[in-house]
């Protein structure tokens, strides 16, 4: 199990070539989609490349060129844009988003991306969560919890659940503040982004409702399937 975890079921030359391609693509596009074990292995090497880029000495550039591919794209970006982006960050240049399992082989999938890169998925998810909270106020954590008529055992259980949600809400608010500082967003810019996401969510929900309504109406006769609904 240990060998398959770190060798990724490949020989040494194949494994190194694969990781070189993955890290080069990660630097080029700021994010890649792959399996979770590969993402964990590529993450270590990608952060090492960023450390080389921040050093900006000739020897670090030689080491980066020996590992990376497409030097005309990856090396200037690594030693220019990315070195400036992570100048004040001491570590943690990458982030892994788990995506669940692939259908045909049940492999765990993930997205490996650079932190604070353009189109950061975490920032998009924060804005989407804020929009969902505006549409559904029940997602917000209440400030008071004491209710009448609860037994002590139930109160204790529900209080722990509420406290966990409250800690998560505080962490979420800190992430929003960090996002605004990183992207240099004003409260007005944040409100505009949330309003845009609210409109997107409403349009998607309206499209789902209309599609379901068309399906029910055309299915009423019992002779038309969901697949050929749009073609009719």
DODRENTI-172656 format. One line per 8 residues: number of its first residue (from 0); for each residue x, y, z of C-alpha. Coordinates in nm, 2 decimals. Layout:
<recs>
NUM = X,Y,Z | ... $
</recs>
This chain:
<recs>
0 = 0.00,0.00,0.00 | 0.28,0.24,0.09 | 0.46,0.17,-0.24 | 0.15,0.23,-0.45 | 0.08,0.55,-0.26 | 0.41,0.72,-0.34 | 0.50,0.55,-0.67 | 0.16,0.61,-0.82 $
8 = 0.18,0.27,-0.99 | 0.44,0.39,-1.23 | 0.81,0.34,-1.29 | 1.05,0.61,-1.18 | 1.11,0.77,-1.53 | 0.74,0.77,-1.61 | 0.64,0.91,-1.27 | 0.90,1.20,-1.29 $
16 = 0.79,1.28,-1.65 | 0.43,1.29,-1.54 | 0.49,1.51,-1.24 | 0.70,1.75,-1.46 | 0.41,1.78,-1.70 | 0.16,1.84,-1.42 | 0.37,2.11,-1.24 | 0.44,2.28,-1.57 $
24 = 0.07,2.28,-1.66 | -0.02,2.41,-1.31 | 0.22,2.70,-1.35 | 0.09,2.77,-1.70 | -0.29,2.75,-1.62 | -0.29,2.82,-1.24 | -0.50,2.50,-1.18 | -0.53,2.14,-1.30 $
32 = -0.78,1.86,-1.25 | -0.63,1.52,-1.16 | -0.66,1.24,-0.91 | -0.61,1.31,-0.54 | -0.28,1.11,-0.50 | -0.13,1.28,-0.80 | -0.24,1.62,-0.68 | -0.07,1.56,-0.34 $
40 = 0.26,1.46,-0.50 | 0.25,1.75,-0.75 | 0.17,1.99,-0.47 | 0.51,1.94,-0.30 | 0.70,2.00,-0.62 | 0.49,2.30,-0.72 | 0.55,2.47,-0.39 | 0.93,2.40,-0.43 $
48 = 0.92,2.57,-0.77 | 0.76,2.88,-0.62 | 1.03,2.89,-0.36 | 1.29,2.88,-0.65 | 1.10,3.16,-0.82 | 1.11,3.38,-0.51 | 1.48,3.34,-0.47 | 1.55,3.49,-0.81 $
56 = 1.92,3.38,-0.82 | 2.08,3.22,-1.13 | 2.12,2.88,-0.96 | 1.75,2.87,-0.87 | 1.66,2.95,-1.23 | 1.88,2.67,-1.35 | 1.71,2.42,-1.11 | 1.37,2.53,-1.22 $
64 = 1.46,2.50,-1.59 | 1.59,2.15,-1.53 | 1.25,2.04,-1.40 | 0.99,2.25,-1.58 | 0.88,2.22,-1.94 | 0.78,2.49,-2.19 | 1.04,2.73,-2.06 | 0.93,3.02,-2.27 $
72 = 0.59,3.02,-2.08 | 0.66,2.87,-1.73 | 0.99,3.03,-1.63 | 0.90,3.39,-1.70 | 0.57,3.35,-1.52 | 0.74,3.17,-1.22 | 1.01,3.43,-1.17 | 0.80,3.73,-1.25 $
80 = 0.42,3.72,-1.19 | 0.42,3.44,-0.93 | 0.73,3.56,-0.74 | 0.56,3.90,-0.70 | 0.23,3.75,-0.60 | 0.38,3.54,-0.32 | 0.64,3.78,-0.21 | 0.49,3.82,0.14 $
88 = 0.37,3.47,0.18 | 0.59,3.22,0.36 | 0.43,2.90,0.24 | 0.11,2.73,0.14 | 0.11,2.84,-0.22 | -0.13,2.57,-0.34 | -0.47,2.44,-0.24 | -0.65,2.11,-0.32 $
96 = -1.03,2.09,-0.37 | -1.17,1.74,-0.35 | -1.43,1.66,-0.62 | -1.55,1.32,-0.51 | -1.50,1.00,-0.71 | -1.47,0.93,-1.08 | -1.76,0.72,-1.22 | -1.58,0.44,-1.42 $
104 = -1.30,0.35,-1.17 | -1.41,0.52,-0.85 | -1.08,0.72,-0.83 | -1.08,1.02,-0.60 | -1.06,1.34,-0.80 | -0.93,1.68,-0.70 | -0.84,2.02,-0.84 | -0.50,2.15,-0.76 $
112 = -0.46,2.53,-0.78 | -0.24,2.82,-0.68 | -0.37,3.04,-0.39 | -0.48,3.39,-0.48 | -0.45,3.32,-0.85 | -0.69,3.48,-1.10 | -1.02,3.29,-1.09 | -0.95,3.14,-0.74 $
120 = -1.21,2.87,-0.69 | -1.23,2.94,-0.31 | -1.32,3.30,-0.38 | -1.59,3.20,-0.62 | -1.73,2.95,-0.37 | -1.73,3.22,-0.10 | -1.93,3.46,-0.32 | -2.17,3.18,-0.42 $
128 = -2.22,3.10,-0.05 | -2.29,3.47,0.03 | -2.55,3.47,-0.25 | -2.71,3.16,-0.12 | -2.73,3.31,0.23 | -2.90,3.62,0.08 | -3.16,3.40,-0.10 | -3.21,3.17,0.20 $
136 = -3.18,3.34,0.54 | -3.21,3.00,0.72 | -2.85,2.94,0.62 | -2.73,3.21,0.85 | -2.64,3.11,1.21 | -2.87,3.27,1.47 | -2.72,3.48,1.74 | -2.94,3.33,2.01 $
144 = -3.02,2.97,2.07 | -3.21,2.92,2.40 | -3.55,2.78,2.32 | -3.84,2.69,2.55 | -3.95,2.34,2.63 | -3.63,2.15,2.56 | -3.50,1.87,2.77 | -3.14,1.91,2.91 $
152 = -3.00,1.63,2.69 | -3.16,1.76,2.37 | -3.05,2.12,2.46 | -2.69,2.00,2.51 | -2.68,1.81,2.18 | -2.84,2.10,1.99 | -2.61,2.35,2.16 | -2.30,2.16,2.04 $
160 = -2.44,2.16,1.69 | -2.51,2.53,1.70 | -2.16,2.60,1.84 | -2.00,2.41,1.56 | -2.20,2.61,1.31 | -2.11,2.94,1.48 | -1.74,2.86,1.46 | -1.78,2.78,1.09 $
168 = -1.96,3.11,1.04 | -1.67,3.30,1.21 | -1.42,3.12,0.99 | -1.63,3.20,0.68 | -1.64,3.57,0.77 | -1.26,3.57,0.81 | -1.22,3.41,0.47 | -1.44,3.68,0.32 $
176 = -1.23,3.95,0.48 | -0.91,3.78,0.35 | -1.07,3.76,0.00 | -1.15,4.13,0.00 | -0.80,4.22,0.11 | -0.64,3.99,-0.14 | -0.85,4.10,-0.44 | -0.86,4.47,-0.31 $
184 = -1.24,4.46,-0.32 | -1.44,4.74,-0.17 | -1.78,4.66,0.00 | -1.95,4.80,-0.31 | -1.75,4.56,-0.53 | -1.85,4.27,-0.31 | -2.21,4.36,-0.32 | -2.20,4.38,-0.70 $
192 = -2.04,4.03,-0.72 | -2.30,3.89,-0.48 | -2.58,4.05,-0.68 | -2.44,3.90,-1.00 | -2.42,3.56,-0.85 | -2.78,3.59,-0.71 | -2.90,3.66,-1.07 | -2.71,3.36,-1.19 $
200 = -2.86,3.13,-0.92 | -3.21,3.26,-1.00 | -3.17,3.20,-1.37 | -3.04,2.85,-1.31 | -3.33,2.77,-1.08 | -3.58,2.92,-1.32 | -3.43,2.71,-1.61 | -3.46,2.39,-1.40 $
208 = -3.82,2.48,-1.31 | -3.91,2.54,-1.67 | -3.74,2.23,-1.79 | -3.93,2.02,-1.53 | -4.26,2.18,-1.62 | -4.20,2.10,-1.99 | -4.11,1.75,-1.90 | -4.43,1.70,-1.69 $
216 = -4.65,1.85,-1.96 | -4.51,1.64,-2.24 | -4.49,1.33,-2.03 | -4.86,1.35,-1.95 | -4.96,1.14,-2.25 | -4.72,0.86,-2.14 | -4.56,0.83,-2.49 | -4.27,1.08,-2.48 $
224 = -3.94,1.03,-2.29 | -3.72,1.29,-2.12 | -3.44,1.24,-2.38 | -3.64,1.34,-2.69 | -3.84,1.61,-2.51 | -3.63,1.90,-2.65 | -3.62,1.76,-3.00 | -4.00,1.75,-3.03 $
</recs>
